[in-house]
Amino acid sequence: MDMTREYQNGAFIPGSDALPALWATKAAAFRDSLGDRARLDLSYGPAPRNHFDLFLPESTPKGLMIFIHGGYWLETDKSLWSHLAAGAIARGWACVMPGYTLAPEARISQITTEVDAAITAACALVEGPVVVTGHSAGGHLAARMGNPDRNPILQARLNRVVPISPLAELEPLAQTDMQPNLRLDAAEIAAESPTRHALRTDAHIWVGGAERPAFLWQARTLSENWNCPWTVDPGTHHFNVIDALEDPTSPLIKTCLSGL
């Protein structure tokens, strides 16, 4: 089996080349619409990408939702995804989107530590329950926040993780053409695969029904190993499964925030 092909997404989604420009436009318009309720590039560490964006609702936040961007730990940036905070803000929640050092400059273990630090810093700015979600590689990082080896401040505040199309078992990624940049070895695969660690909070896994089989396998494997629910979102592919985060009434947003 060609693992590189199994984990390709854009090649199987018509029109995907045009999506980054669309995301950038929507994200910029959303930031502009919030005015001073969009607090950008707040520092949480010394590295150039150690910043997060904080988006605030009109009134005192009910809690804090974190969205962690994907890109196979190799690409994209927090600035492409600002509009995905719209659903949470409309429900009265603050939303934080952290940046992090990309591979190959950072290994996945370092990226995990940076995201933990970003969320811990954000917790000092917003009170209430914390929900962590993220997409693809960001889904991996969201899942890792639900494992027991995290910062005590985050553990005390975290109420739910909702990994979306997560990369939860890393061994197959070492067999792709990304491996020279990811530099995965047996020790890091074991340490950084959420499937191999316990879950210490509430969790729900989300994945698109029209995704590549590898991503459906990843989502199901994580839900089975964690003994938590998973939802296969009918008709959605890897790039539009997250669009529902813009809608405060969507089942995905309700899964993230309801009951807290």
C-alpha positions in Angstrom: 0.0 0.0 0.0 1.3 3.4 -1.0 0.9 5.4 2.3 1.8 8.7 0.6 -1.3 8.3 -1.6 -3.5 7.2 1.3 -2.8 10.4 3.1 -3.1 12.8 0.2 -6.3 14.9 0.4 -6.1 17.6 -2.2 -5.6 15.2 -5.1 -9.0 13.7 -4.4 -10.9 16.9 -3.8 -11.8 18.9 -7.0 -11.0 22.6 -6.8 -8.9 22.2 -3.7 -6.1 24.4 -5.1 -8.4 27.5 -4.8 -9.3 26.9 -1.1 -6.3 28.6 0.6 -7.1 31.9 -1.0 -10.7 31.5 0.0 -9.8 30.7 3.5 -7.5 33.7 3.7 -10.2 36.1 2.5 -12.8 34.8 4.9 -10.4 34.8 7.8 -9.3 38.4 7.1 -12.9 39.6 6.8 -13.9 37.9 10.0 -11.0 39.5 11.9 -11.9 42.9 10.5 -15.6 42.5 11.5 -14.6 42.0 15.2 -12.6 45.1 15.6 -10.9 45.2 19.0 -12.5 41.9 19.9 -9.8 40.3 17.8 -6.6 40.3 19.8 -3.9 39.1 17.5 -0.4 37.7 17.9 -0.4 37.4 21.6 2.9 35.9 22.7 3.2 32.7 24.6 6.9 31.7 24.0 10.2 32.8 22.5 9.9 31.2 19.0 8.8 33.3 16.0 5.5 31.4 15.7 4.8 31.2 19.4 1.7 33.5 19.2 -2.0 33.0 19.4 -5.1 35.0 18.3 -7.9 35.5 20.8 -11.4 36.2 19.5 -13.9 37.5 22.1 -17.7 37.5 22.1 -19.7 40.7 22.9 -20.2 39.8 26.6 -18.2 38.0 29.2 -17.1 34.7 27.7 -18.9 31.5 28.9 -15.6 29.7 28.4 -12.7 29.2 26.0 -12.6 27.1 22.9 -9.2 26.3 21.3 -9.0 25.6 17.6 -5.6 24.1 16.4 -4.9 24.3 12.7 -3.7 21.4 10.6 -1.3 21.1 7.7 0.5 17.8 8.6 2.6 19.8 11.1 4.4 21.2 8.0 2.4 24.1 6.7 -0.5 26.6 7.0 -0.8 29.2 9.7 -3.3 30.3 12.3 -4.3 33.4 10.1 -6.1 31.2 7.6 -8.7 29.9 10.0 -10.0 32.9 12.0 -13.5 32.6 10.5 -13.9 29.2 12.2 -14.2 31.0 15.5 -17.6 32.5 14.4 -19.7 29.7 15.8 -18.1 29.7 19.2 -18.3 33.5 19.5 -22.0 33.5 18.5 -22.6 31.1 21.4 -20.8 33.4 23.8 -17.5 31.7 24.0 -14.0 33.1 23.4 -11.9 31.3 20.9 -8.1 31.0 20.7 -6.1 29.9 17.6 -2.5 29.1 18.4 0.4 29.2 16.0 3.3 26.8 16.5 6.7 26.0 15.0 6.4 23.8 11.9 8.4 20.7 11.0 11.2 20.1 10.1 12.3 23.0 12.4 10.4 21.3 15.2 9.6 17.7 15.8 6.1 16.7 16.7 6.9 16.4 20.4 8.1 20.0 20.5 4.9 21.1 18.7 2.8 19.3 21.3 4.7 21.1 24.0 4.2 24.5 22.3 0.5 24.0 21.9 0.2 23.0 25.6 2.0 26.2 26.5 -0.2 28.3 24.3 -3.4 27.0 25.9 -2.0 27.4 29.3 -1.2 31.1 28.5 -4.7 31.6 27.1 -6.2 30.2 30.3 -4.8 33.1 32.1 -6.9 35.5 29.9 -10.2 33.7 29.9 -12.1 32.1 32.7 -14.5 29.1 32.5 -14.4 25.7 30.9 -11.9 24.9 28.2 -12.7 22.8 25.1 -9.9 21.9 22.6 -10.7 21.1 19.0 -8.5 21.0 16.0 -8.3 19.6 12.5 -6.1 16.9 10.9 -2.6 17.5 12.4 -4.4 19.9 14.6 -6.8 17.1 15.5 -3.7 15.1 16.6 -2.7 18.0 18.8 -6.2 18.4 20.2 -6.2 14.7 21.1 -2.8 15.0 22.8 -4.2 17.7 25.0 -6.7 15.0 26.3 -3.8 12.7 27.4 -2.6 12.6 31.0 0.9 14.0 30.4 -0.2 17.6 30.0 0.4 20.8 32.1 -1.5 20.7 35.4 -3.2 24.1 34.6 -4.6 22.7 31.4 -5.6 19.5 33.0 -7.5 21.4 35.7 -9.4 23.5 33.2 -10.0 21.1 30.3 -13.6 19.8 29.9 -13.6 18.3 26.4 -11.6 17.5 23.4 -13.1 17.2 19.9 -10.5 16.1 17.4 -11.7 16.6 13.9 -10.3 14.2 11.2 -7.3 13.5 13.6 -4.0 11.9 12.9 -4.2 9.8 16.0 -1.8 6.9 15.2 1.5 8.2 13.7 3.1 5.0 12.6 1.6 5.1 9.0 2.9 8.7 8.6 6.5 7.4 8.9 5.8 5.5 5.7 4.9 8.6 3.6 7.0 11.0 1.7 6.7 13.4 4.6 9.0 11.3 6.8 12.2 13.2 5.9 10.7 16.3 7.4 8.7 14.7 10.2 11.6 12.5 11.3 9.4 10.1 13.2 11.1 7.3 15.1 9.7 4.5 17.2 10.1 6.4 20.5 8.3 9.5 19.2 5.6 7.5 17.5 4.8 5.8 20.8 5.0 9.0 22.8 3.0 11.2 20.4 0.3 8.8 19.1 -2.9 9.7 21.1 -4.2 6.2 20.5 -1.5 4.8 22.7 -2.4 6.9 25.7 -5.3 7.2 28.1 -8.0 9.8 27.9 -8.4 11.9 31.0 -11.4 14.1 29.9 -14.6 14.0 27.9 -14.1 13.4 24.1 -15.9 13.1 20.9 -14.2 12.3 17.5 -15.5 13.9 14.3 -14.6 13.0 10.7 -16.0 13.6 7.3 -17.9 10.8 5.6 -16.3 11.5 2.2 -12.8 11.5 3.6 -9.9 9.3 2.5 -10.2 5.8 4.1 -7.1 6.4 6.1 -8.7 9.3 8.0 -11.8 7.3 8.7 -9.6 4.5 10.1 -7.7 7.1 12.2 -10.9 8.5 13.7 -12.4 5.1 14.4 -9.2 3.8 15.9 -9.0 6.7 18.3 -12.7 6.4 19.3 -12.3 2.7 20.0 -9.1 3.0 21.9 -10.6 5.9 24.0 -14.0 4.2 24.2 -15.6 7.5 23.3 -18.2 8.4 20.6 -17.4 9.3 17.1 -19.4 11.0 14.4 -19.1 10.4 10.6 -20.4 13.6 9.1 -22.2 12.6 5.9 -21.0 14.1 2.6 -18.1 16.2 4.0 -14.6 15.8 2.8 -11.3 16.6 4.6 -11.4 20.3 3.7 -15.0 21.2 4.3 -15.7 19.1 7.4 -14.6 22.1 9.5 -16.9 24.6 7.9 -19.5 23.8 10.4 -17.5 25.6 13.1 -18.7 28.8 11.5 -22.3 27.9 12.3 -23.4 28.3 16.0 -26.3 25.9 15.4 -24.3 23.1 13.7 -24.1 19.7 15.2 -20.3 20.1 15.3 -20.4 23.3 17.4 -23.1 21.7 19.6 -20.8 18.7 20.1 -17.9 21.0 21.1 -19.8 23.3 23.5 -23.2 22.0 24.6 -23.6 21.1 28.2 -20.7 23.2 29.4 
